[in-house]
Amino acid sequence: MKPLPTDRPRVWLFERHAHAATLKASRSRFERQWGPPHRVVPHDEGRFQEAHWNWRSECGLELVVVSMREADRFHVFIEPMEVDHALAHLGLKDEVVEWRADEGLRIPREGWVLTRMDETGNRYDVAQSPERAHVACFARILEARGHKQSYSVELRGPPAHEDAALKVWAVIRQDEYGNRAEVARLECEQGARAFAEVYEADPRHKQTYFVEPVAPRS
């Protein structure tokens, strides 16, 4: 995986990605494998540092990992359905996952689906993405592990983004007099809500921030 540029504003990760998982893993071991943070953001007048690792894989997957106050806890920013794919790239196992946004959600029926077939012929859906390259990459990683199962990629229904493209999410700022202003437009609802939460939590901002769906600009 190749590091992404480090000169992008911090809110960029909220604009493009959702908080998809929280991991409990050794910071020292993580740095031995992946190197020091690509970017460090000081907080509370230097009392603690927010460490960022940002990558783009050959398949096009963009992955942001953030370590905050607790050194051995990591927050993964990515599309929620790509958590397992991201873990595979990082070489981490499921047991390091403390929380994930897609917990209990069914794999969508439409889009590019990665299917596993075991040695008895039973088939199971493993992952889904609107990007064929992502699930094909995940399949290659799993097959390289030497499992006895085989993996295949298939398209089901119309592309997964077809309906999502009809709607975007606006982050709205409202002052104490009820005046509203649009701050940003994001394609991902979770990313928009994370963006709003960051501004809402900043004591310097006295306005209220919230999210609502809007039609895309023509």
LINWO-V838041 format. One record per run of one state. SS is the DSSP state (@ for helix, = for strand, . for the rest). FROM is the first residue (numbers start at 0). TO is the last residue. If there is no record, write none. Layout:
ss;from;to
SS;FROM;TO
SS;FROM;TO
This chain:
ss;from;to
.;0;0
=;1;2
.;3;10
@;11;15
.;16;17
=;18;23
.;24;25
@;26;33
.;34;37
=;38;42
@;43;45
.;46;46
=;47;55
.;56;60
=;61;66
.;67;71
=;72;76
.;77;78
@;79;89
.;90;92
@;93;95
=;96;99
.;100;109
=;110;116
.;117;121
=;122;128
.;129;130
@;131;143
.;144;148
=;149;155
.;156;159
@;160;163
.;164;166
=;167;173
.;174;178
=;179;185
.;186;187
@;188;200
.;201;206
=;207;213
.;214;217
